[in-house]
Amino acid sequence: MNPGIDAAAGRVLVVDDEKPLAQMVATYLTRAGYDAAAVHTGPDAVEAARAQAPEVVVLDLGLPGLDGIEVCRRLRAFSECYVLMLTARGDEEDKLAGLAAGADDYITKPFSVRELVARVQAVLRRPRTTVVPPQPARVFGELTVDLTAHEARVGGSPVGLTRTEFDLLAALTARPHQALSRRQLIDTVWDPAWVGDERLVDVHIGHLRRKLSDDQGAYIDTVRGVGYRMVTR
């Protein structure tokens, strides 16, 4: 990382085996005020993330040593950093696999570096859930959502959620029984300036439901033509 940059602006790790592209992205991020570095293999990405504790990892899927999916899984074992993955245009399977592994967002290649920098800026504007003031836990049947502890439990057992999954759950439980559109959830969880495929919300909701064992919609109800709402059946 660059010692001359204020780390409070945000540390960003760029991981891509296309070295000129990775370096160009890191350079643009540095010019935007971030502490950015680039690595080019899967093992180096995991090692750098452990050593540097970045707030955001820009992660290509096609990496030597370990592919991006496996890197993302390993990151999730020790880090709550935001993961913005880079995928080939139109490759839906890669997008779904990356999000399932714990990525927060994706951007397709070829992309505008300015758009990527804007996405990084958007995720770093998201509120830190760790500084939520103490407040009562939210209870929906067997589900308990504790914003102070940043923890969800079902039947007393903790549920391992990514930061984005927990933030979605927090947004839904903040307004129980109220239908929230995908755009409203994006504005709350990502950023009002976020631009992309709103179906990203559907994928994260699907992962959240599976982790909550909510296949029957006991907690998160789909409102056709609108979005989602929190319920207690």
N, C-alpha and C positions, 0 to 999 in steps of 0.2 A: 504494500500500500504506500501511498505518497505522504510522507511526514509533514509536508508543507500545507496540506489541505485539512481544514477543520473536520474532524471525524463526525462531529455532530450533524453535518450535512447529510451523512449517510454513507456507509461503506457498501460498495457494489462489487461483486465478483462476476466477471464475464468469462464464460466457459464455452469455447468453440474451437474445433480443430482447424478451422480456416484462420490461420494466424493473422493475415492482414485485416480480415473482417473483425476479429476479436480485438485487435489493437485499435482499430478505428473506432469501434464502439466505446472502448475504455477511454480513448482520447476525448470523444464527445462528452462522455459523462464527467470526466475531469474538468473540462471547460465549463460544464454546467454547475460545478461546485462540489461534485461528489468525490469521495476517496475511492478511486476505481483501480482495479488490477485485472489482468487477463491470464488465464491458464488454458491449456489446450488438450488435456487428456482427462479421462474420468478419475483415475486415482489422484492426480494432482488437484482436481476440483475438490474431492473429499478432504484431502490434506490441507488445502488452502482455507477451506471453510472452517475447519477445526481451529486453525491457527489464527485466522483473521476475524472470525465472527462477523461476517457481513450481514447487513440488514436485508439485502436483495442479492439473489443469484440469478443471473441471466444465463440460461442453460440450454445448450443445443442438445438434441437427442442423439445425433450420430457421432459418438465420441470413441476414440480408441481406448483400450484398456477396460473401461466400464462404460456401457451406454448410458445415455441421459436418464433413462427410467430407473436404472439401478442406482445411479448417483443420487437421484431425488429420494429414493427410498432410504438410502444411507444418511442423507442429510436430515431426514425427518426423525431419525433415531436420536439426534442430539441438538437439533436446531429448529427454531421457529421462524427462520428467515423467510421472506417472501421469495417464491420461485417463479420466475417468468421464463417459460420454456419457448424455444424456437423450433418450429415445425415446418415441414414442407407444405406448400399450399395445397389444400384439398385433402390432406391425409388425415381423415377423421379418426382412424384407429390410433394413430400416434397421439393425437390430441386427447382422446379419451384415456389412453394408457398413462399419459403424463399426468393428467388431472387425478386419475385414480391413485397414482404413486405419491401424490401430495402437492403437485404444482398448484399455484394460485391462479395463474393466468397464462395465456399463450399468445404468441404473435407469429404470423406465418412469413416464411421467406418467399420471395425477396421482400424486404421491408425497408421503410424509411427510418434512418437512424434517429431523426427528430421524433418520429412516432414512438420509437423504443424509449428514448429519453423521457418523453411525456408519460409513458406507462410507468416508468420507474418513479417519476415525480408523483404520479397518482397514488401508487401503493404506499409511498413514504408519507403521504398526507393522511393516510388512514390512522385513526386514533389508536393509541397504544392501550390494549385491553388490560395491561398490567397496572395501569394507574387509575383504574375505576375506583371511586370512593366506596367504602363499605355500604352494602345494601342487602336487604333480605333476599334469600334465594327464591327463585321462581320455580314453582312446583306444578307439574302437569301429570297427574296420576303417578305412575312409577318414575317419571322423569323429573330430575331436579337440575336446574341450571344455576350455578353459583358464579356470578360475574366477579365477585371479589377474589375468589380462589381460581378463577378462570378454569372451571371444571364442570363437566356434565356427568351425571350418574343416572343409571337406569336400574331400579331395584336395589339401590345402594352400591352398585358396582361402577367404578369409573369407566368412562368411555373415552378412548383415545381419539381426539379430533385435531385436525389441522387448525391453524389460526383462522383461515377463511371459513371453514366449517363452523367453528365456534362463533365467529362473528355473525354468520348467517342465522344461527340458532338464537343468538342474542337479539338480533333485529326482529325475528319473528316473535319471540317471547315478550318483547317490549310492548307489542300491540296484539295481545291474544284475541282470537276470533275475528280479527280484521284482515281482510284480503289485501295482500301486498303484491303489486305487480313486479315483474322482473326488473323494470327500470327503477322502481322505488328501492328494491333490494340492492341493485347496483349502486345507486346514489349513496346508500347508507354504508354498504360494506366495502365497495371499491372506491368510487369517487364520482361526483356529479359530472366531471369532465371526461370520464372513461368512455371510450368509443370502441366498439367491437361487437362480437356476436353475443346477443343476450342469452342464447341457449347455454352459455357458460353457467348460468345460474341453475339450469335444469340438471346439469351434470353434477354440480356440487350438492344440490338437494338430494339427488339419487344416492350419492356416497353417504350423505348425512343420514338418510333414512336407513340404509343398510347397517350403519354402525349403531343406530338406535334400535335395531330390530323392528323397524316400523313399516314393514311391507304392506300392512293393511291400512296405513294412514291414521293410526291411533293418535299421533301427535301432529304431523304435518299433513295438512289436507290440500289437495290440488283443487283450485277454483278455476274451472274451465274458462278460457278466454280472458282470465285476469292474471292469476299467478298462484300464490300459496298463502295459507294462513295456519296459525297455531291453534289446535283444538285439544279438548280432553273428552274422549269418548267414554 
